[in-house]
Amino acid sequence: METKFDLKSARVRANLTQREMARKMGMSQTSYLRYEKGELVLRVDQAWNFSKIVGITFDQIIFFKSNYTSSVQTQPA
């Protein structure tokens, strides 16, 4: 079975601080922290960039919690 990494464990494995990762991702540290906490989900291009920065293949990274979609509320049309 292939090892999976969440955003925090992938970042730590790459020996990067949250501040360093935020800078490399082109966002504020506060914004990055929201992604790492699972409050937001990276866009596909951001997730791909994250994968390249940490040196872990895209499919080995867990980019959102399994129950994320159940916590998203739909907006009225």
N, CA, C and O atoms as a Tripos MOL2 file, in Angstrom:
@<TRIPOS>MOLECULE
protein
  308   307    77     0     0
PROTEIN
NO_CHARGES

@<TRIPOS>ATOM
      1 N           0.8380   -1.1780    0.0000 N.3       1 MET1
      2 CA          0.0000    0.0000    0.0000 C.3       1 MET1
      3 C           0.8870    1.2480    0.0000 C.2       1 MET1
      4 O           1.8640    1.3340    0.7440 O.2       1 MET1
      5 N           0.5300    2.1920   -0.8350 N.am      2 GLU2
      6 CA          1.2960    3.4210   -0.9860 C.3       2 GLU2
      7 C           1.0360    4.3680    0.1920 C.2       2 GLU2
      8 O          -0.1040    4.5250    0.6290 O.2       2 GLU2
      9 N           2.0970    4.9950    0.6990 N.am      3 THR3
     10 CA          1.9720    5.9530    1.7810 C.3       3 THR3
     11 C           1.2490    7.1990    1.2990 C.2       3 THR3
     12 O           1.5100    7.6960    0.2030 O.2       3 THR3
     13 N           0.3380    7.7000    2.1260 N.am      4 LYS4
     14 CA         -0.3990    8.9250    1.8310 C.3       4 LYS4
     15 C           0.0060   10.0050    2.8360 C.2       4 LYS4
     16 O           0.3120    9.7130    3.9920 O.2       4 LYS4
     17 N           0.0020   11.2350    2.3830 N.am      5 PHE5
     18 CA          0.3800   12.3730    3.2160 C.3       5 PHE5
     19 C          -0.7090   13.4280    3.1630 C.2       5 PHE5
     20 O          -1.2320   13.7350    2.0920 O.2       5 PHE5
     21 N          -1.0540   13.9890    4.3300 N.am      6 ASP6
     22 CA         -1.9100   15.1680    4.2980 C.3       6 ASP6
     23 C          -1.0070   16.3770    4.0550 C.2       6 ASP6
     24 O           0.2130   16.2280    3.9870 O.2       6 ASP6
     25 N          -1.5850   17.5640    3.9240 N.am      7 LEU7
     26 CA         -0.7750   18.7390    3.5980 C.3       7 LEU7
     27 C           0.3040   18.9970    4.6420 C.2       7 LEU7
     28 O           1.4520   19.2790    4.2970 O.2       7 LEU7
     29 N          -0.0600   18.9000    5.9170 N.am      8 LYS8
     30 CA          0.9140   19.1760    6.9690 C.3       8 LYS8
     31 C           2.0620   18.1720    6.9400 C.2       8 LYS8
     32 O           3.2260   18.5710    6.9760 O.2       8 LYS8
     33 N           1.7580   16.8880    6.8750 N.am      9 SER9
     34 CA          2.8270   15.8900    6.9060 C.3       9 SER9
     35 C           3.7110   15.9860    5.6600 C.2       9 SER9
     36 O           4.9150   15.7410    5.7380 O.2       9 SER9
     37 N           3.1250   16.3380    4.5170 N.am     10 ALA10
     38 CA          3.9250   16.5200    3.2990 C.3      10 ALA10
     39 C           4.8560   17.7180    3.4430 C.2      10 ALA10
     40 O           6.0240   17.6610    3.0590 O.2      10 ALA10
     41 N           4.3210   18.8070    4.0040 N.am     11 ARG11
     42 CA          5.1360   20.0090    4.2190 C.3      11 ARG11
     43 C           6.2750   19.7350    5.1990 C.2      11 ARG11
     44 O           7.4180   20.1230    4.9560 O.2      11 ARG11
     45 N           5.9630   19.0730    6.2920 N.am     12 VAL12
     46 CA          6.9780   18.7560    7.3060 C.3      12 VAL12
     47 C           8.0330   17.8290    6.7190 C.2      12 VAL12
     48 O           9.2260   18.0030    6.9680 O.2      12 VAL12
     49 N           7.5950   16.8430    5.9380 N.am     13 ARG13
     50 CA          8.5390   15.9100    5.2930 C.3      13 ARG13
     51 C           9.5050   16.6590    4.3770 C.2      13 ARG13
     52 O          10.6640   16.2700    4.2340 O.2      13 ARG13
     53 N           9.0130   17.7470    3.7520 N.am     14 ALA14
     54 CA          9.8440   18.5650    2.8680 C.3      14 ALA14
     55 C          10.6800   19.5840    3.6490 C.2      14 ALA14
     56 O          11.4080   20.3850    3.0640 O.2      14 ALA14
     57 N          10.5620   19.5380    4.9840 N.am     15 ASN15
     58 CA         11.3280   20.4120    5.8700 C.3      15 ASN15
     59 C          11.0440   21.8990    5.6040 C.2      15 ASN15
     60 O          11.9550   22.7250    5.5540 O.2      15 ASN15
     61 N           9.7490   22.2110    5.4360 N.am     16 LEU16
     62 CA          9.3320   23.5900    5.1900 C.3      16 LEU16
     63 C           8.4250   24.0620    6.3180 C.2      16 LEU16
     64 O           7.6170   23.2900    6.8350 O.2      16 LEU16
     65 N           8.5570   25.3200    6.6960 N.am     17 THR17
     66 CA          7.6370   25.9100    7.6630 C.3      17 THR17
     67 C           6.3720   26.3410    6.9310 C.2      17 THR17
     68 O           6.3430   26.3830    5.7010 O.2      17 THR17
     69 N           5.3370   26.6560    7.6850 N.am     18 GLN18
     70 CA          4.1120   27.1640    7.0640 C.3      18 GLN18
     71 C           4.3990   28.4660    6.3260 C.2      18 GLN18
     72 O           3.8730   28.6880    5.2360 O.2      18 GLN18
     73 N           5.2090   29.3080    6.8970 N.am     19 ARG19
     74 CA          5.5610   30.5840    6.2520 C.3      19 ARG19
     75 C           6.2780   30.3400    4.9220 C.2      19 ARG19
     76 O           5.9590   30.9770    3.9170 O.2      19 ARG19
     77 N           7.2510   29.4130    4.9170 N.am     20 GLU20
     78 CA          7.9890   29.1070    3.6870 C.3      20 GLU20
     79 C           7.0590   28.5300    2.6130 C.2      20 GLU20
     80 O           7.1470   28.8920    1.4400 O.2      20 GLU20
     81 N           6.1660   27.6230    3.0370 N.am     21 MET21
     82 CA          5.2460   27.0180    2.0710 C.3      21 MET21
     83 C           4.3040   28.0750    1.5030 C.2      21 MET21
     84 O           4.0520   28.0990    0.2990 O.2      21 MET21
     85 N           3.7870   28.9410    2.3530 N.am     22 ALA22
     86 CA          2.8940   30.0030    1.8900 C.3      22 ALA22
     87 C           3.5980   30.8740    0.8560 C.2      22 ALA22
     88 O           3.0110   31.2200   -0.1690 O.2      22 ALA22
     89 N           4.8360   31.2240    1.1160 N.am     23 ARG23
     90 CA          5.6070   32.0520    0.1840 C.3      23 ARG23
     91 C           5.7830   31.3350   -1.1480 C.2      23 ARG23
     92 O           5.5980   31.9330   -2.2080 O.2      23 ARG23
     93 N           6.1410   30.0590   -1.0940 N.am     24 LYS24
     94 CA          6.3460   29.2870   -2.3180 C.3      24 LYS24
     95 C           5.0370   29.0990   -3.0970 C.2      24 LYS24
     96 O           5.0470   28.9790   -4.3220 O.2      24 LYS24
     97 N           3.9170   29.0760   -2.3730 N.am     25 MET25
     98 CA          2.6130   28.9090   -3.0020 C.3      25 MET25
     99 C           2.0240   30.2420   -3.4620 C.2      25 MET25
    100 O           1.0010   30.2680   -4.1470 O.2      25 MET25
    101 N           2.6680   31.3480   -3.0860 N.am     26 GLY26
    102 CA          2.1930   32.6660   -3.4970 C.3      26 GLY26
    103 C           0.9470   33.1270   -2.7620 C.2      26 GLY26
    104 O           0.0720   33.7700   -3.3430 O.2      26 GLY26
    105 N           0.8730   32.7910   -1.4670 N.am     27 MET27
    106 CA         -0.2770   33.2020   -0.6630 C.3      27 MET27
    107 C           0.1790   33.6020    0.7290 C.2      27 MET27
    108 O           1.3300   33.3750    1.1010 O.2      27 MET27
    109 N          -0.7100   34.1880    1.4850 N.am     28 SER28
    110 CA         -0.3690   34.5790    2.8510 C.3      28 SER28
    111 C          -0.2670   33.3310    3.7260 C.2      28 SER28
    112 O          -0.8090   32.2770    3.3950 O.2      28 SER28
    113 N           0.4290   33.4730    4.8340 N.am     29 GLN29
    114 CA          0.5550   32.3630    5.7640 C.3      29 GLN29
    115 C          -0.8200   32.0020    6.3320 C.2      29 GLN29
    116 O          -1.1180   30.8250    6.5380 O.2      29 GLN29
    117 N          -1.6530   33.0080    6.5840 N.am     30 THR30
    118 CA         -3.0070   32.7770    7.0960 C.3      30 THR30
    119 C          -3.8210   31.9560    6.1030 C.2      30 THR30
    120 O          -4.5150   31.0170    6.4920 O.2      30 THR30
    121 N          -3.7380   32.3070    4.8210 N.am     31 SER31
    122 CA         -4.4670   31.5400    3.7950 C.3      31 SER31
    123 C          -3.9630   30.1100    3.7450 C.2      31 SER31
    124 O          -4.7580   29.1690    3.7270 O.2      31 SER31
    125 N          -2.6350   29.9380    3.7230 N.am     32 TYR32
    126 CA         -2.0860   28.5850    3.6660 C.3      32 TYR32
    127 C          -2.5660   27.7610    4.8500 C.2      32 TYR32
    128 O          -2.9340   26.5970    4.6900 O.2      32 TYR32
    129 N          -2.5640   28.3560    6.0380 N.am     33 LEU33
    130 CA         -2.9820   27.6440    7.2410 C.3      33 LEU33
    131 C          -4.4190   27.1360    7.0990 C.2      33 LEU33
    132 O          -4.7370   26.0460    7.5760 O.2      33 LEU33
    133 N          -5.2790   27.9040    6.4570 N.am     34 ARG34
    134 CA         -6.6730   27.4770    6.2580 C.3      34 ARG34
    135 C          -6.7390   26.2340    5.3570 C.2      34 ARG34
    136 O          -7.5840   25.3630    5.5620 O.2      34 ARG34
    137 N          -5.8600   26.1560    4.3730 N.am     35 TYR35
    138 CA         -5.8080   24.9550    3.5270 C.3      35 TYR35
    139 C          -5.3080   23.7600    4.3480 C.2      35 TYR35
    140 O          -5.8590   22.6620    4.2680 O.2      35 TYR35
    141 N          -4.2670   23.9920    5.1270 N.am     36 GLU36
    142 CA         -3.6840   22.9020    5.9130 C.3      36 GLU36
    143 C          -4.6620   22.3810    6.9670 C.2      36 GLU36
    144 O          -4.6680   21.1890    7.2760 O.2      36 GLU36
    145 N          -5.4800   23.2670    7.5110 N.am     37 LYS37
    146 CA         -6.4790   22.8750    8.5120 C.3      37 LYS37
    147 C          -7.7020   22.2110    7.8820 C.2      37 LYS37
    148 O          -8.5390   21.6510    8.5910 O.2      37 LYS37
    149 N          -7.8090   22.2710    6.5580 N.am     38 GLY38
    150 CA         -8.9400   21.6650    5.8830 C.3      38 GLY38
    151 C         -10.1450   22.5770    5.7690 C.2      38 GLY38
    152 O         -11.2300   22.1240    5.4060 O.2      38 GLY38
    153 N          -9.9750   23.8550    6.0730 N.am     39 GLU39
    154 CA        -11.0820   24.8100    5.9540 C.3      39 GLU39
    155 C         -11.3360   25.1880    4.4970 C.2      39 GLU39
    156 O         -12.4550   25.5500    4.1330 O.2      39 GLU39
    157 N         -10.3070   25.1050    3.6720 N.am     40 LEU40
    158 CA        -10.3830   25.3830    2.2430 C.3      40 LEU40
    159 C          -9.7160   24.2420    1.5010 C.2      40 LEU40
    160 O          -8.9060   23.5120    2.0720 O.2      40 LEU40
    161 N         -10.0540   24.0870    0.2250 N.am     41 VAL41
    162 CA         -9.4320   23.0580   -0.6090 C.3      41 VAL41
    163 C          -8.6820   23.7490   -1.7420 C.2      41 VAL41
    164 O          -9.2140   24.6420   -2.4020 O.2      41 VAL41
    165 N          -7.4390   23.3240   -1.9550 N.am     42 LEU42
    166 CA         -6.6310   23.8870   -3.0380 C.3      42 LEU42
    167 C          -7.2710   23.6070   -4.3940 C.2      42 LEU42
    168 O          -7.8420   22.5380   -4.6060 O.2      42 LEU42
    169 N          -7.1750   24.5690   -5.3110 N.am     43 ARG43
    170 CA         -7.5560   24.3140   -6.7000 C.3      43 ARG43
    171 C          -6.5840   23.2750   -7.2630 C.2      43 ARG43
    172 O          -5.5200   23.0480   -6.6870 O.2      43 ARG43
    173 N          -6.9320   22.6600   -8.3560 N.am     44 VAL44
    174 CA         -6.0920   21.6150   -8.9420 C.3      44 VAL44
    175 C          -4.7020   22.1590   -9.2880 C.2      44 VAL44
    176 O          -3.7010   21.4920   -9.0260 O.2      44 VAL44
    177 N          -4.6260   23.3560   -9.8710 N.am     45 ASP45
    178 CA         -3.3150   23.9100  -10.2170 C.3      45 ASP45
    179 C          -2.4860   24.1820   -8.9670 C.2      45 ASP45
    180 O          -1.2700   23.9960   -8.9820 O.2      45 ASP45
    181 N          -3.1270   24.6190   -7.8900 N.am     46 GLN46
    182 CA         -2.4120   24.8480   -6.6380 C.3      46 GLN46
    183 C          -1.9510   23.5160   -6.0390 C.2      46 GLN46
    184 O          -0.8350   23.4090   -5.5300 O.2      46 GLN46
    185 N          -2.8070   22.5190   -6.1050 N.am     47 ALA47
    186 CA         -2.4550   21.2000   -5.5740 C.3      47 ALA47
    187 C          -1.2760   20.6080   -6.3470 C.2      47 ALA47
    188 O          -0.3780   20.0090   -5.7550 O.2      47 ALA47
    189 N          -1.2830   20.7740   -7.6550 N.am     48 TRP48
    190 CA         -0.1780   20.2820   -8.4820 C.3      48 TRP48
    191 C           1.1180   20.9940   -8.0910 C.2      48 TRP48
    192 O           2.1630   20.3570   -7.9640 O.2      48 TRP48
    193 N           1.0510   22.2970   -7.9040 N.am     49 ASN49
    194 CA          2.2110   23.0810   -7.4910 C.3      49 ASN49
    195 C           2.7090   22.6270   -6.1180 C.2      49 ASN49
    196 O           3.9140   22.4880   -5.9080 O.2      49 ASN49
    197 N           1.7920   22.3990   -5.1940 N.am     50 PHE50
    198 CA          2.1410   21.9130   -3.8580 C.3      50 PHE50
    199 C           2.9110   20.6040   -3.9720 C.2      50 PHE50
    200 O           3.9470   20.4260   -3.3300 O.2      50 PHE50
    201 N           2.4030   19.6930   -4.7870 N.am     51 SER51
    202 CA          3.0390   18.4020   -4.9990 C.3      51 SER51
    203 C           4.4880   18.5600   -5.4840 C.2      51 SER51
    204 O           5.3930   17.8730   -5.0090 O.2      51 SER51
    205 N           4.6860   19.4700   -6.4310 N.am     52 LYS52
    206 CA          6.0390   19.7150   -6.9610 C.3      52 LYS52
    207 C           6.9520   20.3030   -5.8870 C.2      52 LYS52
    208 O           8.1140   19.9120   -5.7800 O.2      52 LYS52
    209 N           6.4340   21.2340   -5.0950 N.am     53 ILE53
    210 CA          7.2380   21.8800   -4.0510 C.3      53 ILE53
    211 C           7.7140   20.8700   -3.0200 C.2      53 ILE53
    212 O           8.8790   20.8880   -2.6240 O.2      53 ILE53
    213 N           6.8140   19.9850   -2.5780 N.am     54 VAL54
    214 CA          7.1860   19.0280   -1.5260 C.3      54 VAL54
    215 C           7.8730   17.7780   -2.0650 C.2      54 VAL54
    216 O           8.4170   16.9850   -1.2960 O.2      54 VAL54
    217 N           7.8490   17.6000   -3.3860 N.am     55 GLY55
    218 CA          8.5250   16.4430   -3.9740 C.3      55 GLY55
    219 C           7.8240   15.1180   -3.7050 C.2      55 GLY55
    220 O           8.4650   14.0730   -3.5930 O.2      55 GLY55
    221 N           6.4980   15.1780   -3.6040 N.am     56 ILE56
    222 CA          5.6930   13.9720   -3.3850 C.3      56 ILE56
    223 C           4.6830   13.9100   -4.5290 C.2      56 ILE56
    224 O           4.0970   14.9280   -4.8980 O.2      56 ILE56
    225 N           4.4800   12.7240   -5.0870 N.am     57 THR57
    226 CA          3.5670   12.6210   -6.2200 C.3      57 THR57
    227 C           2.1610   13.0520   -5.8280 C.2      57 THR57
    228 O           1.7130   12.8570   -4.6980 O.2      57 THR57
    229 N           1.4850   13.6470   -6.8070 N.am     58 PHE58
    230 CA          0.1390   14.1910   -6.6290 C.3      58 PHE58
    231 C          -0.8070   13.1740   -5.9920 C.2      58 PHE58
    232 O          -1.5760   13.5200   -5.0950 O.2      58 PHE58
    233 N          -0.7570   11.9350   -6.4450 N.am     59 ASP59
    234 CA         -1.6990   10.9270   -5.9470 C.3      59 ASP59
    235 C          -1.3620   10.3810   -4.5640 C.2      59 ASP59
    236 O          -2.1290    9.5890   -4.0160 O.2      59 ASP59
    237 N          -0.2430   10.7820   -3.9950 N.am     60 GLN60
    238 CA          0.1020   10.3680   -2.6330 C.3      60 GLN60
    239 C          -0.3240   11.4000   -1.5960 C.2      60 GLN60
    240 O          -0.1530   11.1770   -0.3980 O.2      60 GLN60
    241 N          -0.8770   12.5240   -2.0410 N.am     61 ILE61
    242 CA         -1.2490   13.5870   -1.1190 C.3      61 ILE61
    243 C          -2.7630   13.6330   -0.9680 C.2      61 ILE61
    244 O          -3.5040   13.5990   -1.9500 O.2      61 ILE61
    245 N          -3.2000   13.7110    0.2730 N.am     62 ILE62
    246 CA         -4.6200   13.8510    0.5830 C.3      62 ILE62
    247 C          -4.8810   15.3520    0.6820 C.2      62 ILE62
    248 O          -4.4340   16.0040    1.6260 O.2      62 ILE62
    249 N          -5.5990   15.8920   -0.2870 N.am     63 PHE63
    250 CA         -5.7970   17.3350   -0.3630 C.3      63 PHE63
    251 C          -7.0230   17.8370    0.3870 C.2      63 PHE63
    252 O          -7.1450   19.0410    0.6140 O.2      63 PHE63
    253 N          -7.9280   16.9530    0.7760 N.am     64 PHE64
    254 CA         -9.0840   17.3750    1.5640 C.3      64 PHE64
    255 C          -9.6030   16.2000    2.3750 C.2      64 PHE64
    256 O          -9.3540   15.0400    2.0470 O.2      64 PHE64
    257 N         -10.3280   16.5200    3.4420 N.am     65 LYS65
    258 CA        -10.8850   15.4960    4.3130 C.3      65 LYS65
    259 C         -11.9760   14.7310    3.5760 C.2      65 LYS65
    260 O         -12.6610   15.2940    2.7220 O.2      65 LYS65
    261 N         -12.1390   13.4790    3.8940 N.am     66 SER66
    262 CA        -13.1010   12.6330    3.1830 C.3      66 SER66
    263 C         -14.5330   13.1370    3.3090 C.2      66 SER66
    264 O         -15.3580   12.8580    2.4390 O.2      66 SER66
    265 N         -14.8450   13.8660    4.3640 N.am     67 ASN67
    266 CA        -16.2080   14.3710    4.5410 C.3      67 ASN67
    267 C         -16.3450   15.8200    4.0910 C.2      67 ASN67
    268 O         -17.3250   16.4810    4.4340 O.2      67 ASN67
    269 N         -15.3750   16.3250    3.3240 N.am     68 TYR68
    270 CA        -15.3900   17.7370    2.9340 C.3      68 TYR68
    271 C         -16.6670   18.1260    2.2080 C.2      68 TYR68
    272 O         -17.2660   19.1510    2.5340 O.2      68 TYR68
    273 N         -17.0970   17.3430    1.2410 N.am     69 THR69
    274 CA        -18.2650   17.7350    0.4460 C.3      69 THR69
    275 C         -19.5370   17.7880    1.2830 C.2      69 THR69
    276 O         -20.4360   18.5720    0.9780 O.2      69 THR69
    277 N         -19.6320   16.9790    2.3240 N.am     70 SER70
    278 CA        -20.8260   17.0270    3.1570 C.3      70 SER70
    279 C         -20.8570   18.2890    4.0160 C.2      70 SER70
    280 O         -21.9130   18.6600    4.5300 O.2      70 SER70
    281 N         -19.7300   18.9400    4.1740 N.am     71 SER71
    282 CA        -19.6860   20.1670    4.9740 C.3      71 SER71
    283 C         -19.8740   21.4250    4.1330 C.2      71 SER71
    284 O         -20.0150   22.5210    4.6750 O.2      71 SER71
    285 N         -19.8770   21.2690    2.8000 N.am     72 VAL72
    286 CA        -20.0400   22.4090    1.9120 C.3      72 VAL72
    287 C         -21.5330   22.6740    1.7140 C.2      72 VAL72
    288 O         -22.2980   21.7690    1.3830 O.2      72 VAL72
    289 N         -21.9210   23.8920    1.9170 N.am     73 GLN73
    290 CA        -23.3250   24.2340    1.7270 C.3      73 GLN73
    291 C         -23.5120   24.8380    0.3480 C.2      73 GLN73
    292 O         -22.7030   25.6480   -0.1050 O.2      73 GLN73
    293 N         -24.5690   24.4410   -0.3020 N.am     74 THR74
    294 CA        -24.8410   24.9820   -1.6270 C.3      74 THR74
    295 C         -25.4790   26.3520   -1.4960 C.2      74 THR74
    296 O         -26.2070   26.6290   -0.5430 O.2      74 THR74
    297 N         -25.1970   27.1960   -2.4610 N.am     75 GLN75
    298 CA        -25.7520   28.5470   -2.5020 C.3      75 GLN75
    299 C         -27.0430   28.5220   -3.3050 C.2      75 GLN75
    300 O         -27.1360   27.8080   -4.3040 O.2      75 GLN75
    301 N         -28.0500   29.3000   -2.8780 N.am     76 PRO76
    302 CA        -29.2840   29.3550   -3.6540 C.3      76 PRO76
    303 C         -29.0330   29.9140   -5.0430 C.2      76 PRO76
    304 O         -28.1900   30.7940   -5.2170 O.2      76 PRO76
    305 N         -29.7490   29.4160   -6.0230 N.am     77 ALA77
    306 CA        -29.5790   29.8640   -7.4190 C.3      77 ALA77
    307 C         -30.1660   31.2300   -7.6570 C.2      77 ALA77
    308 O         -30.1040   31.7430   -8.7740 O.2      77 ALA77
@<TRIPOS>BOND
     1     1     2 1
     2     2     3 1
     3     3     4 2
     4     3     5 am
     5     5     6 1
     6     6     7 1
     7     7     8 2
     8     7     9 am
     9     9    10 1
    10    10    11 1
    11    11    12 2
    12    11    13 am
    13    13    14 1
    14    14    15 1
    15    15    16 2
    16    15    17 am
    17    17    18 1
    18    18    19 1
    19    19    20 2
    20    19    21 am
    21    21    22 1
    22    22    23 1
    23    23    24 2
    24    23    25 am
    25    25    26 1
    26    26    27 1
    27    27    28 2
    28    27    29 am
    29    29    30 1
    30    30    31 1
    31    31    32 2
    32    31    33 am
    33    33    34 1
    34    34    35 1
    35    35    36 2
    36    35    37 am
    37    37    38 1
    38    38    39 1
    39    39    40 2
    40    39    41 am
    41    41    42 1
    42    42    43 1
    43    43    44 2
    44    43    45 am
    45    45    46 1
    46    46    47 1
    47    47    48 2
    48    47    49 am
    49    49    50 1
    50    50    51 1
    51    51    52 2
    52    51    53 am
    53    53    54 1
    54    54    55 1
    55    55    56 2
    56    55    57 am
    57    57    58 1
    58    58    59 1
    59    59    60 2
    60    59    61 am
    61    61    62 1
    62    62    63 1
    63    63    64 2
    64    63    65 am
    65    65    66 1
    66    66    67 1
    67    67    68 2
    68    67    69 am
    69    69    70 1
    70    70    71 1
    71    71    72 2
    72    71    73 am
    73    73    74 1
    74    74    75 1
    75    75    76 2
    76    75    77 am
    77    77    78 1
    78    78    79 1
    79    79    80 2
    80    79    81 am
    81    81    82 1
    82    82    83 1
    83    83    84 2
    84    83    85 am
    85    85    86 1
    86    86    87 1
    87    87    88 2
    88    87    89 am
    89    89    90 1
    90    90    91 1
    91    91    92 2
    92    91    93 am
    93    93    94 1
    94    94    95 1
    95    95    96 2
    96    95    97 am
    97    97    98 1
    98    98    99 1
    99    99   100 2
   100    99   101 am
   101   101   102 1
   102   102   103 1
   103   103   104 2
   104   103   105 am
   105   105   106 1
   106   106   107 1
   107   107   108 2
   108   107   109 am
   109   109   110 1
   110   110   111 1
   111   111   112 2
   112   111   113 am
   113   113   114 1
   114   114   115 1
   115   115   116 2
   116   115   117 am
   117   117   118 1
   118   118   119 1
   119   119   120 2
   120   119   121 am
   121   121   122 1
   122   122   123 1
   123   123   124 2
   124   123   125 am
   125   125   126 1
   126   126   127 1
   127   127   128 2
   128   127   129 am
   129   129   130 1
   130   130   131 1
   131   131   132 2
   132   131   133 am
   133   133   134 1
   134   134   135 1
   135   135   136 2
   136   135   137 am
   137   137   138 1
   138   138   139 1
   139   139   140 2
   140   139   141 am
   141   141   142 1
   142   142   143 1
   143   143   144 2
   144   143   145 am
   145   145   146 1
   146   146   147 1
   147   147   148 2
   148   147   149 am
   149   149   150 1
   150   150   151 1
   151   151   152 2
   152   151   153 am
   153   153   154 1
   154   154   155 1
   155   155   156 2
   156   155   157 am
   157   157   158 1
   158   158   159 1
   159   159   160 2
   160   159   161 am
   161   161   162 1
   162   162   163 1
   163   163   164 2
   164   163   165 am
   165   165   166 1
   166   166   167 1
   167   167   168 2
   168   167   169 am
   169   169   170 1
   170   170   171 1
   171   171   172 2
   172   171   173 am
   173   173   174 1
   174   174   175 1
   175   175   176 2
   176   175   177 am
   177   177   178 1
   178   178   179 1
   179   179   180 2
   180   179   181 am
   181   181   182 1
   182   182   183 1
   183   183   184 2
   184   183   185 am
   185   185   186 1
   186   186   187 1
   187   187   188 2
   188   187   189 am
   189   189   190 1
   190   190   191 1
   191   191   192 2
   192   191   193 am
   193   193   194 1
   194   194   195 1
   195   195   196 2
   196   195   197 am
   197   197   198 1
   198   198   199 1
   199   199   200 2
   200   199   201 am
   201   201   202 1
   202   202   203 1
   203   203   204 2
   204   203   205 am
   205   205   206 1
   206   206   207 1
   207   207   208 2
   208   207   209 am
   209   209   210 1
   210   210   211 1
   211   211   212 2
   212   211   213 am
   213   213   214 1
   214   214   215 1
   215   215   216 2
   216   215   217 am
   217   217   218 1
   218   218   219 1
   219   219   220 2
   220   219   221 am
   221   221   222 1
   222   222   223 1
   223   223   224 2
   224   223   225 am
   225   225   226 1
   226   226   227 1
   227   227   228 2
   228   227   229 am
   229   229   230 1
   230   230   231 1
   231   231   232 2
   232   231   233 am
   233   233   234 1
   234   234   235 1
   235   235   236 2
   236   235   237 am
   237   237   238 1
   238   238   239 1
   239   239   240 2
   240   239   241 am
   241   241   242 1
   242   242   243 1
   243   243   244 2
   244   243   245 am
   245   245   246 1
   246   246   247 1
   247   247   248 2
   248   247   249 am
   249   249   250 1
   250   250   251 1
   251   251   252 2
   252   251   253 am
   253   253   254 1
   254   254   255 1
   255   255   256 2
   256   255   257 am
   257   257   258 1
   258   258   259 1
   259   259   260 2
   260   259   261 am
   261   261   262 1
   262   262   263 1
   263   263   264 2
   264   263   265 am
   265   265   266 1
   266   266   267 1
   267   267   268 2
   268   267   269 am
   269   269   270 1
   270   270   271 1
   271   271   272 2
   272   271   273 am
   273   273   274 1
   274   274   275 1
   275   275   276 2
   276   275   277 am
   277   277   278 1
   278   278   279 1
   279   279   280 2
   280   279   281 am
   281   281   282 1
   282   282   283 1
   283   283   284 2
   284   283   285 am
   285   285   286 1
   286   286   287 1
   287   287   288 2
   288   287   289 am
   289   289   290 1
   290   290   291 1
   291   291   292 2
   292   291   293 am
   293   293   294 1
   294   294   295 1
   295   295   296 2
   296   295   297 am
   297   297   298 1
   298   298   299 1
   299   299   300 2
   300   299   301 am
   301   301   302 1
   302   302   303 1
   303   303   304 2
   304   303   305 am
   305   305   306 1
   306   306   307 1
   307   307   308 2
@<TRIPOS>SUBSTRUCTURE
     1 MET1         2 RESIDUE 1 A MET
     2 GLU2         6 RESIDUE 1 A GLU
     3 THR3        10 RESIDUE 1 A THR
     4 LYS4        14 RESIDUE 1 A LYS
     5 PHE5        18 RESIDUE 1 A PHE
     6 ASP6        22 RESIDUE 1 A ASP
     7 LEU7        26 RESIDUE 1 A LEU
     8 LYS8        30 RESIDUE 1 A LYS
     9 SER9        34 RESIDUE 1 A SER
    10 ALA10       38 RESIDUE 1 A ALA
    11 ARG11       42 RESIDUE 1 A ARG
    12 VAL12       46 RESIDUE 1 A VAL
    13 ARG13       50 RESIDUE 1 A ARG
    14 ALA14       54 RESIDUE 1 A ALA
    15 ASN15       58 RESIDUE 1 A ASN
    16 LEU16       62 RESIDUE 1 A LEU
    17 THR17       66 RESIDUE 1 A THR
    18 GLN18       70 RESIDUE 1 A GLN
    19 ARG19       74 RESIDUE 1 A ARG
    20 GLU20       78 RESIDUE 1 A GLU
    21 MET21       82 RESIDUE 1 A MET
    22 ALA22       86 RESIDUE 1 A ALA
    23 ARG23       90 RESIDUE 1 A ARG
    24 LYS24       94 RESIDUE 1 A LYS
    25 MET25       98 RESIDUE 1 A MET
    26 GLY26      102 RESIDUE 1 A GLY
    27 MET27      106 RESIDUE 1 A MET
    28 SER28      110 RESIDUE 1 A SER
    29 GLN29      114 RESIDUE 1 A GLN
    30 THR30      118 RESIDUE 1 A THR
    31 SER31      122 RESIDUE 1 A SER
    32 TYR32      126 RESIDUE 1 A TYR
    33 LEU33      130 RESIDUE 1 A LEU
    34 ARG34      134 RESIDUE 1 A ARG
    35 TYR35      138 RESIDUE 1 A TYR
    36 GLU36      142 RESIDUE 1 A GLU
    37 LYS37      146 RESIDUE 1 A LYS
    38 GLY38      150 RESIDUE 1 A GLY
    39 GLU39      154 RESIDUE 1 A GLU
    40 LEU40      158 RESIDUE 1 A LEU
    41 VAL41      162 RESIDUE 1 A VAL
    42 LEU42      166 RESIDUE 1 A LEU
    43 ARG43      170 RESIDUE 1 A ARG
    44 VAL44      174 RESIDUE 1 A VAL
    45 ASP45      178 RESIDUE 1 A ASP
    46 GLN46      182 RESIDUE 1 A GLN
    47 ALA47      186 RESIDUE 1 A ALA
    48 TRP48      190 RESIDUE 1 A TRP
    49 ASN49      194 RESIDUE 1 A ASN
    50 PHE50      198 RESIDUE 1 A PHE
    51 SER51      202 RESIDUE 1 A SER
    52 LYS52      206 RESIDUE 1 A LYS
    53 ILE53      210 RESIDUE 1 A ILE
    54 VAL54      214 RESIDUE 1 A VAL
    55 GLY55      218 RESIDUE 1 A GLY
    56 ILE56      222 RESIDUE 1 A ILE
    57 THR57      226 RESIDUE 1 A THR
    58 PHE58      230 RESIDUE 1 A PHE
    59 ASP59      234 RESIDUE 1 A ASP
    60 GLN60      238 RESIDUE 1 A GLN
    61 ILE61      242 RESIDUE 1 A ILE
    62 ILE62      246 RESIDUE 1 A ILE
    63 PHE63      250 RESIDUE 1 A PHE
    64 PHE64      254 RESIDUE 1 A PHE
    65 LYS65      258 RESIDUE 1 A LYS
    66 SER66      262 RESIDUE 1 A SER
    67 ASN67      266 RESIDUE 1 A ASN
    68 TYR68      270 RESIDUE 1 A TYR
    69 THR69      274 RESIDUE 1 A THR
    70 SER70      278 RESIDUE 1 A SER
    71 SER71      282 RESIDUE 1 A SER
    72 VAL72      286 RESIDUE 1 A VAL
    73 GLN73      290 RESIDUE 1 A GLN
    74 THR74      294 RESIDUE 1 A THR
    75 GLN75      298 RESIDUE 1 A GLN
    76 PRO76      302 RESIDUE 1 A PRO
    77 ALA77      306 RESIDUE 1 A ALA
